[in-house]
Amino acid sequence: MTGTYRHDEIAKLAYEFWQRRGHPFGSPEIDWYAAENTLAVRYSQEQSPFLGVPFESEEGPYRAL
């Protein structure tokens, strides 16, 4: 999952998340995984050829059965 972004980017964002959570003791992996996922989404959106193109299903809008 760390193909396009660097270790220092993840560490910086994880630290920011940790600060926002009030500097809790233990469980640093919570902030690390959140940072990895945030960066993965950010980079995938930047690289997507469909950015800004609304997706509409061929079957029409969702209907509850």
PyMOL Python script that loads the backbone (N, CA, C, O; Angstrom):
from pymol import cmd

cmd.read_pdbstr("""\
ATOM      1  N   MET A   1       0.803  -1.196   0.000  1.00  0.00           N
ATOM      2  CA  MET A   1       0.000   0.000   0.000  1.00  0.00           C
ATOM      3  C   MET A   1       0.851   1.268   0.000  1.00  0.00           C
ATOM      4  O   MET A   1       0.309   2.350  -0.226  1.00  0.00           O
ATOM      5  N   THR A   2       2.120   1.184   0.236  1.00  0.00           N
ATOM      6  CA  THR A   2       2.965   2.375   0.318  1.00  0.00           C
ATOM      7  C   THR A   2       3.731   2.621  -0.967  1.00  0.00           C
ATOM      8  O   THR A   2       4.874   3.076  -0.919  1.00  0.00           O
ATOM      9  N   GLY A   3       3.138   2.336  -2.108  1.00  0.00           N
ATOM     10  CA  GLY A   3       3.832   2.462  -3.380  1.00  0.00           C
ATOM     11  C   GLY A   3       4.129   3.882  -3.799  1.00  0.00           C
ATOM     12  O   GLY A   3       5.247   4.157  -4.235  1.00  0.00           O
ATOM     13  N   THR A   4       3.179   4.801  -3.688  1.00  0.00           N
ATOM     14  CA  THR A   4       3.353   6.133  -4.230  1.00  0.00           C
ATOM     15  C   THR A   4       3.742   7.188  -3.216  1.00  0.00           C
ATOM     16  O   THR A   4       4.162   8.277  -3.606  1.00  0.00           O
ATOM     17  N   TYR A   5       3.622   6.914  -1.968  1.00  0.00           N
ATOM     18  CA  TYR A   5       3.970   7.909  -0.969  1.00  0.00           C
ATOM     19  C   TYR A   5       5.073   7.382  -0.072  1.00  0.00           C
ATOM     20  O   TYR A   5       5.289   6.175   0.034  1.00  0.00           O
ATOM     21  N   ARG A   6       5.765   8.305   0.570  1.00  0.00           N
ATOM     22  CA  ARG A   6       6.951   7.954   1.330  1.00  0.00           C
ATOM     23  C   ARG A   6       6.649   7.786   2.811  1.00  0.00           C
ATOM     24  O   ARG A   6       5.623   8.237   3.320  1.00  0.00           O
ATOM     25  N   HIS A   7       7.572   7.126   3.472  1.00  0.00           N
ATOM     26  CA  HIS A   7       7.483   6.883   4.915  1.00  0.00           C
ATOM     27  C   HIS A   7       7.328   8.191   5.689  1.00  0.00           C
ATOM     28  O   HIS A   7       6.528   8.265   6.622  1.00  0.00           O
ATOM     29  N   ASP A   8       8.085   9.222   5.311  1.00  0.00           N
ATOM     30  CA  ASP A   8       8.019  10.485   6.049  1.00  0.00           C
ATOM     31  C   ASP A   8       6.669  11.182   5.877  1.00  0.00           C
ATOM     32  O   ASP A   8       6.220  11.887   6.780  1.00  0.00           O
ATOM     33  N   GLU A   9       6.016  10.991   4.720  1.00  0.00           N
ATOM     34  CA  GLU A   9       4.679  11.553   4.525  1.00  0.00           C
ATOM     35  C   GLU A   9       3.675  10.893   5.472  1.00  0.00           C
ATOM     36  O   GLU A   9       2.839  11.563   6.078  1.00  0.00           O
ATOM     37  N   ILE A  10       3.774   9.581   5.585  1.00  0.00           N
ATOM     38  CA  ILE A  10       2.879   8.837   6.475  1.00  0.00           C
ATOM     39  C   ILE A  10       3.135   9.255   7.914  1.00  0.00           C
ATOM     40  O   ILE A  10       2.193   9.506   8.666  1.00  0.00           O
ATOM     41  N   ALA A  11       4.405   9.332   8.303  1.00  0.00           N
ATOM     42  CA  ALA A  11       4.756   9.689   9.676  1.00  0.00           C
ATOM     43  C   ALA A  11       4.252  11.083  10.040  1.00  0.00           C
ATOM     44  O   ALA A  11       3.731  11.282  11.138  1.00  0.00           O
ATOM     45  N   LYS A  12       4.397  12.035   9.147  1.00  0.00           N
ATOM     46  CA  LYS A  12       3.952  13.400   9.411  1.00  0.00           C
ATOM     47  C   LYS A  12       2.435  13.449   9.601  1.00  0.00           C
ATOM     48  O   LYS A  12       1.943  14.080  10.536  1.00  0.00           O
ATOM     49  N   LEU A  13       1.705  12.788   8.719  1.00  0.00           N
ATOM     50  CA  LEU A  13       0.252  12.793   8.821  1.00  0.00           C
ATOM     51  C   LEU A  13      -0.218  12.011  10.047  1.00  0.00           C
ATOM     52  O   LEU A  13      -1.166  12.422  10.716  1.00  0.00           O
ATOM     53  N   ALA A  14       0.433  10.895  10.344  1.00  0.00           N
ATOM     54  CA  ALA A  14       0.085  10.113  11.537  1.00  0.00           C
ATOM     55  C   ALA A  14       0.289  10.946  12.794  1.00  0.00           C
ATOM     56  O   ALA A  14      -0.522  10.878  13.719  1.00  0.00           O
ATOM     57  N   TYR A  15       1.351  11.724  12.840  1.00  0.00           N
ATOM     58  CA  TYR A  15       1.612  12.596  13.992  1.00  0.00           C
ATOM     59  C   TYR A  15       0.509  13.647  14.131  1.00  0.00           C
ATOM     60  O   TYR A  15       0.059  13.941  15.238  1.00  0.00           O
ATOM     61  N   GLU A  16       0.076  14.213  12.994  1.00  0.00           N
ATOM     62  CA  GLU A  16      -1.009  15.186  13.031  1.00  0.00           C
ATOM     63  C   GLU A  16      -2.290  14.549  13.563  1.00  0.00           C
ATOM     64  O   GLU A  16      -2.995  15.153  14.372  1.00  0.00           O
ATOM     65  N   PHE A  17      -2.593  13.332  13.112  1.00  0.00           N
ATOM     66  CA  PHE A  17      -3.777  12.624  13.601  1.00  0.00           C
ATOM     67  C   PHE A  17      -3.670  12.365  15.104  1.00  0.00           C
ATOM     68  O   PHE A  17      -4.644  12.528  15.840  1.00  0.00           O
ATOM     69  N   TRP A  18      -2.495  11.967  15.547  1.00  0.00           N
ATOM     70  CA  TRP A  18      -2.271  11.695  16.971  1.00  0.00           C
ATOM     71  C   TRP A  18      -2.501  12.958  17.798  1.00  0.00           C
ATOM     72  O   TRP A  18      -3.110  12.906  18.867  1.00  0.00           O
ATOM     73  N   GLN A  19      -2.008  14.097  17.294  1.00  0.00           N
ATOM     74  CA  GLN A  19      -2.214  15.358  18.002  1.00  0.00           C
ATOM     75  C   GLN A  19      -3.696  15.708  18.073  1.00  0.00           C
ATOM     76  O   GLN A  19      -4.184  16.150  19.113  1.00  0.00           O
ATOM     77  N   ARG A  20      -4.406  15.512  16.973  1.00  0.00           N
ATOM     78  CA  ARG A  20      -5.838  15.823  16.943  1.00  0.00           C
ATOM     79  C   ARG A  20      -6.626  14.945  17.901  1.00  0.00           C
ATOM     80  O   ARG A  20      -7.660  15.364  18.420  1.00  0.00           O
ATOM     81  N   ARG A  21      -6.142  13.723  18.141  1.00  0.00           N
ATOM     82  CA  ARG A  21      -6.833  12.819  19.058  1.00  0.00           C
ATOM     83  C   ARG A  21      -6.489  13.098  20.513  1.00  0.00           C
ATOM     84  O   ARG A  21      -6.969  12.399  21.406  1.00  0.00           O
ATOM     85  N   GLY A  22      -5.665  14.106  20.764  1.00  0.00           N
ATOM     86  CA  GLY A  22      -5.354  14.504  22.131  1.00  0.00           C
ATOM     87  C   GLY A  22      -4.163  13.804  22.741  1.00  0.00           C
ATOM     88  O   GLY A  22      -4.088  13.684  23.964  1.00  0.00           O
ATOM     89  N   HIS A  23      -3.224  13.335  21.926  1.00  0.00           N
ATOM     90  CA  HIS A  23      -1.989  12.698  22.381  1.00  0.00           C
ATOM     91  C   HIS A  23      -2.223  11.474  23.263  1.00  0.00           C
ATOM     92  O   HIS A  23      -1.616  11.370  24.328  1.00  0.00           O
ATOM     93  N   PRO A  24      -3.080  10.553  22.852  1.00  0.00           N
ATOM     94  CA  PRO A  24      -3.341   9.389  23.717  1.00  0.00           C
ATOM     95  C   PRO A  24      -2.121   8.482  23.839  1.00  0.00           C
ATOM     96  O   PRO A  24      -1.270   8.443  22.950  1.00  0.00           O
ATOM     97  N   PHE A  25      -2.047   7.759  24.943  1.00  0.00           N
ATOM     98  CA  PHE A  25      -0.956   6.827  25.177  1.00  0.00           C
ATOM     99  C   PHE A  25      -1.272   5.508  24.485  1.00  0.00           C
ATOM    100  O   PHE A  25      -2.393   5.008  24.584  1.00  0.00           O
ATOM    101  N   GLY A  26      -0.292   4.942  23.786  1.00  0.00           N
ATOM    102  CA  GLY A  26      -0.441   3.630  23.153  1.00  0.00           C
ATOM    103  C   GLY A  26      -1.175   3.673  21.827  1.00  0.00           C
ATOM    104  O   GLY A  26      -1.698   4.710  21.421  1.00  0.00           O
ATOM    105  N   SER A  27      -1.204   2.539  21.167  1.00  0.00           N
ATOM    106  CA  SER A  27      -1.906   2.343  19.896  1.00  0.00           C
ATOM    107  C   SER A  27      -1.502   3.301  18.777  1.00  0.00           C
ATOM    108  O   SER A  27      -2.377   3.896  18.149  1.00  0.00           O
ATOM    109  N   PRO A  28      -0.217   3.467  18.510  1.00  0.00           N
ATOM    110  CA  PRO A  28       0.196   4.361  17.424  1.00  0.00           C
ATOM    111  C   PRO A  28      -0.223   3.845  16.049  1.00  0.00           C
ATOM    112  O   PRO A  28      -0.290   4.609  15.085  1.00  0.00           O
ATOM    113  N   GLU A  29      -0.506   2.539  15.965  1.00  0.00           N
ATOM    114  CA  GLU A  29      -0.892   1.978  14.666  1.00  0.00           C
ATOM    115  C   GLU A  29      -2.232   2.532  14.182  1.00  0.00           C
ATOM    116  O   GLU A  29      -2.495   2.533  12.979  1.00  0.00           O
ATOM    117  N   ILE A  30      -3.076   2.999  15.088  1.00  0.00           N
ATOM    118  CA  ILE A  30      -4.348   3.597  14.694  1.00  0.00           C
ATOM    119  C   ILE A  30      -4.093   4.803  13.791  1.00  0.00           C
ATOM    120  O   ILE A  30      -4.683   4.922  12.717  1.00  0.00           O
ATOM    121  N   ASP A  31      -3.212   5.690  14.238  1.00  0.00           N
ATOM    122  CA  ASP A  31      -2.908   6.892  13.468  1.00  0.00           C
ATOM    123  C   ASP A  31      -2.104   6.558  12.215  1.00  0.00           C
ATOM    124  O   ASP A  31      -2.278   7.194  11.176  1.00  0.00           O
ATOM    125  N   TRP A  32      -1.228   5.565  12.311  1.00  0.00           N
ATOM    126  CA  TRP A  32      -0.412   5.173  11.160  1.00  0.00           C
ATOM    127  C   TRP A  32      -1.299   4.629  10.037  1.00  0.00           C
ATOM    128  O   TRP A  32      -1.156   5.026   8.880  1.00  0.00           O
ATOM    129  N   TYR A  33      -2.214   3.720  10.380  1.00  0.00           N
ATOM    130  CA  TYR A  33      -3.106   3.144   9.361  1.00  0.00           C
ATOM    131  C   TYR A  33      -4.049   4.198   8.796  1.00  0.00           C
ATOM    132  O   TYR A  33      -4.349   4.184   7.602  1.00  0.00           O
ATOM    133  N   ALA A  34      -4.519   5.108   9.637  1.00  0.00           N
ATOM    134  CA  ALA A  34      -5.380   6.189   9.161  1.00  0.00           C
ATOM    135  C   ALA A  34      -4.620   7.082   8.180  1.00  0.00           C
ATOM    136  O   ALA A  34      -5.176   7.509   7.169  1.00  0.00           O
ATOM    137  N   ALA A  35      -3.369   7.357   8.476  1.00  0.00           N
ATOM    138  CA  ALA A  35      -2.549   8.179   7.578  1.00  0.00           C
ATOM    139  C   ALA A  35      -2.299   7.460   6.258  1.00  0.00           C
ATOM    140  O   ALA A  35      -2.394   8.070   5.193  1.00  0.00           O
ATOM    141  N   GLU A  36      -1.979   6.164   6.321  1.00  0.00           N
ATOM    142  CA  GLU A  36      -1.784   5.394   5.088  1.00  0.00           C
ATOM    143  C   GLU A  36      -3.036   5.413   4.220  1.00  0.00           C
ATOM    144  O   GLU A  36      -2.966   5.631   3.011  1.00  0.00           O
ATOM    145  N   ASN A  37      -4.167   5.184   4.847  1.00  0.00           N
ATOM    146  CA  ASN A  37      -5.422   5.153   4.090  1.00  0.00           C
ATOM    147  C   ASN A  37      -5.765   6.520   3.515  1.00  0.00           C
ATOM    148  O   ASN A  37      -6.239   6.617   2.383  1.00  0.00           O
ATOM    149  N   THR A  38      -5.530   7.570   4.281  1.00  0.00           N
ATOM    150  CA  THR A  38      -5.802   8.924   3.801  1.00  0.00           C
ATOM    151  C   THR A  38      -4.942   9.247   2.590  1.00  0.00           C
ATOM    152  O   THR A  38      -5.435   9.794   1.604  1.00  0.00           O
ATOM    153  N   LEU A  39      -3.662   8.912   2.660  1.00  0.00           N
ATOM    154  CA  LEU A  39      -2.770   9.178   1.536  1.00  0.00           C
ATOM    155  C   LEU A  39      -3.119   8.319   0.325  1.00  0.00           C
ATOM    156  O   LEU A  39      -3.029   8.782  -0.812  1.00  0.00           O
ATOM    157  N   ALA A  40      -3.514   7.078   0.564  1.00  0.00           N
ATOM    158  CA  ALA A  40      -3.889   6.203  -0.547  1.00  0.00           C
ATOM    159  C   ALA A  40      -5.097   6.765  -1.288  1.00  0.00           C
ATOM    160  O   ALA A  40      -5.134   6.759  -2.519  1.00  0.00           O
ATOM    161  N   VAL A  41      -6.078   7.248  -0.542  1.00  0.00           N
ATOM    162  CA  VAL A  41      -7.265   7.840  -1.166  1.00  0.00           C
ATOM    163  C   VAL A  41      -6.892   9.119  -1.897  1.00  0.00           C
ATOM    164  O   VAL A  41      -7.332   9.346  -3.024  1.00  0.00           O
ATOM    165  N   ARG A  42      -6.087   9.948  -1.261  1.00  0.00           N
ATOM    166  CA  ARG A  42      -5.677  11.216  -1.869  1.00  0.00           C
ATOM    167  C   ARG A  42      -4.953  10.978  -3.202  1.00  0.00           C
ATOM    168  O   ARG A  42      -5.259  11.620  -4.206  1.00  0.00           O
ATOM    169  N   TYR A  43      -3.994  10.051  -3.197  1.00  0.00           N
ATOM    170  CA  TYR A  43      -3.235   9.782  -4.413  1.00  0.00           C
ATOM    171  C   TYR A  43      -4.082   9.090  -5.473  1.00  0.00           C
ATOM    172  O   TYR A  43      -3.906   9.351  -6.663  1.00  0.00           O
ATOM    173  N   SER A  44      -4.981   8.229  -5.075  1.00  0.00           N
ATOM    174  CA  SER A  44      -5.811   7.546  -6.066  1.00  0.00           C
ATOM    175  C   SER A  44      -6.759   8.534  -6.734  1.00  0.00           C
ATOM    176  O   SER A  44      -7.050   8.405  -7.923  1.00  0.00           O
ATOM    177  N   GLN A  45      -7.244   9.520  -5.979  1.00  0.00           N
ATOM    178  CA  GLN A  45      -8.111  10.535  -6.571  1.00  0.00           C
ATOM    179  C   GLN A  45      -7.343  11.429  -7.531  1.00  0.00           C
ATOM    180  O   GLN A  45      -7.872  11.828  -8.569  1.00  0.00           O
ATOM    181  N   GLU A  46      -6.097  11.745  -7.192  1.00  0.00           N
ATOM    182  CA  GLU A  46      -5.278  12.586  -8.065  1.00  0.00           C
ATOM    183  C   GLU A  46      -4.926  11.872  -9.366  1.00  0.00           C
ATOM    184  O   GLU A  46      -4.793  12.513 -10.408  1.00  0.00           O
ATOM    185  N   GLN A  47      -4.775  10.555  -9.312  1.00  0.00           N
ATOM    186  CA  GLN A  47      -4.340   9.799 -10.471  1.00  0.00           C
ATOM    187  C   GLN A  47      -5.492   9.206 -11.269  1.00  0.00           C
ATOM    188  O   GLN A  47      -5.265   8.611 -12.322  1.00  0.00           O
ATOM    189  N   SER A  48      -6.705   9.353 -10.798  1.00  0.00           N
ATOM    190  CA  SER A  48      -7.850   8.743 -11.459  1.00  0.00           C
ATOM    191  C   SER A  48      -8.194   9.486 -12.748  1.00  0.00           C
ATOM    192  O   SER A  48      -8.308  10.711 -12.746  1.00  0.00           O
ATOM    193  N   PRO A  49      -8.359   8.753 -13.841  1.00  0.00           N
ATOM    194  CA  PRO A  49      -8.769   9.404 -15.086  1.00  0.00           C
ATOM    195  C   PRO A  49     -10.237   9.828 -15.033  1.00  0.00           C
ATOM    196  O   PRO A  49     -10.694  10.577 -15.897  1.00  0.00           O
ATOM    197  N   PHE A  50     -10.975   9.360 -14.032  1.00  0.00           N
ATOM    198  CA  PHE A  50     -12.399   9.650 -13.925  1.00  0.00           C
ATOM    199  C   PHE A  50     -12.705  10.735 -12.896  1.00  0.00           C
ATOM    200  O   PHE A  50     -13.861  10.924 -12.519  1.00  0.00           O
ATOM    201  N   LEU A  51     -11.690  11.439 -12.449  1.00  0.00           N
ATOM    202  CA  LEU A  51     -11.871  12.478 -11.451  1.00  0.00           C
ATOM    203  C   LEU A  51     -12.839  13.529 -11.986  1.00  0.00           C
ATOM    204  O   LEU A  51     -12.619  14.091 -13.059  1.00  0.00           O
ATOM    205  N   GLY A  52     -13.883  13.785 -11.257  1.00  0.00           N
ATOM    206  CA  GLY A  52     -14.866  14.786 -11.664  1.00  0.00           C
ATOM    207  C   GLY A  52     -15.941  14.262 -12.588  1.00  0.00           C
ATOM    208  O   GLY A  52     -16.850  15.002 -12.964  1.00  0.00           O
ATOM    209  N   VAL A  53     -15.853  12.998 -12.962  1.00  0.00           N
ATOM    210  CA  VAL A  53     -16.864  12.408 -13.839  1.00  0.00           C
ATOM    211  C   VAL A  53     -17.857  11.657 -12.960  1.00  0.00           C
ATOM    212  O   VAL A  53     -17.480  10.699 -12.286  1.00  0.00           O
ATOM    213  N   PRO A  54     -19.120  12.078 -12.956  1.00  0.00           N
ATOM    214  CA  PRO A  54     -20.093  11.381 -12.116  1.00  0.00           C
ATOM    215  C   PRO A  54     -20.371   9.985 -12.654  1.00  0.00           C
ATOM    216  O   PRO A  54     -20.469   9.785 -13.865  1.00  0.00           O
ATOM    217  N   PHE A  55     -20.495   9.041 -11.765  1.00  0.00           N
ATOM    218  CA  PHE A  55     -20.772   7.666 -12.149  1.00  0.00           C
ATOM    219  C   PHE A  55     -22.259   7.401 -12.017  1.00  0.00           C
ATOM    220  O   PHE A  55     -22.855   7.644 -10.968  1.00  0.00           O
ATOM    221  N   GLU A  56     -22.846   6.905 -13.077  1.00  0.00           N
ATOM    222  CA  GLU A  56     -24.242   6.524 -13.041  1.00  0.00           C
ATOM    223  C   GLU A  56     -24.359   5.086 -13.511  1.00  0.00           C
ATOM    224  O   GLU A  56     -23.829   4.724 -14.562  1.00  0.00           O
ATOM    225  N   SER A  57     -25.035   4.290 -12.752  1.00  0.00           N
ATOM    226  CA  SER A  57     -25.208   2.894 -13.073  1.00  0.00           C
ATOM    227  C   SER A  57     -26.088   2.747 -14.307  1.00  0.00           C
ATOM    228  O   SER A  57     -26.997   3.547 -14.523  1.00  0.00           O
ATOM    229  N   GLU A  58     -25.821   1.732 -15.109  1.00  0.00           N
ATOM    230  CA  GLU A  58     -26.653   1.449 -16.277  1.00  0.00           C
ATOM    231  C   GLU A  58     -28.044   0.993 -15.869  1.00  0.00           C
ATOM    232  O   GLU A  58     -28.987   1.073 -16.656  1.00  0.00           O
ATOM    233  N   GLU A  59     -28.169   0.517 -14.644  1.00  0.00           N
ATOM    234  CA  GLU A  59     -29.444   0.024 -14.161  1.00  0.00           C
ATOM    235  C   GLU A  59     -30.309   1.132 -13.583  1.00  0.00           C
ATOM    236  O   GLU A  59     -31.428   0.871 -13.140  1.00  0.00           O
ATOM    237  N   GLY A  60     -29.819   2.348 -13.581  1.00  0.00           N
ATOM    238  CA  GLY A  60     -30.587   3.453 -13.038  1.00  0.00           C
ATOM    239  C   GLY A  60     -30.333   3.638 -11.559  1.00  0.00           C
ATOM    240  O   GLY A  60     -29.455   2.984 -10.996  1.00  0.00           O
ATOM    241  N   PRO A  61     -31.077   4.506 -10.927  1.00  0.00           N
ATOM    242  CA  PRO A  61     -30.872   4.766  -9.513  1.00  0.00           C
ATOM    243  C   PRO A  61     -31.218   3.538  -8.666  1.00  0.00           C
ATOM    244  O   PRO A  61     -31.978   2.660  -9.076  1.00  0.00           O
ATOM    245  N   TYR A  62     -30.631   3.518  -7.478  1.00  0.00           N
ATOM    246  CA  TYR A  62     -30.861   2.412  -6.545  1.00  0.00           C
ATOM    247  C   TYR A  62     -32.320   2.410  -6.104  1.00  0.00           C
ATOM    248  O   TYR A  62     -32.899   3.451  -5.794  1.00  0.00           O
ATOM    249  N   ARG A  63     -32.887   1.227  -6.086  1.00  0.00           N
ATOM    250  CA  ARG A  63     -34.260   1.071  -5.594  1.00  0.00           C
ATOM    251  C   ARG A  63     -34.285  -0.002  -4.536  1.00  0.00           C
ATOM    252  O   ARG A  63     -33.728  -1.082  -4.729  1.00  0.00           O
ATOM    253  N   ALA A  64     -34.915   0.278  -3.438  1.00  0.00           N
ATOM    254  CA  ALA A  64     -35.089  -0.727  -2.400  1.00  0.00           C
ATOM    255  C   ALA A  64     -36.161  -1.703  -2.826  1.00  0.00           C
ATOM    256  O   ALA A  64     -37.191  -1.304  -3.370  1.00  0.00           O
ATOM    257  N   LEU A  65     -35.928  -2.963  -2.583  1.00  0.00           N
ATOM    258  CA  LEU A  65     -36.907  -3.976  -2.973  1.00  0.00           C
ATOM    259  C   LEU A  65     -37.890  -4.253  -1.880  1.00  0.00           C
ATOM    260  O   LEU A  65     -38.783  -5.084  -2.048  1.00  0.00           O
TER     261      LEU A  65
END
""", "prot")
cmd.dss("prot")
cmd.show_as("cartoon", "prot")
cmd.util.cbc("prot")
cmd.orient("prot")
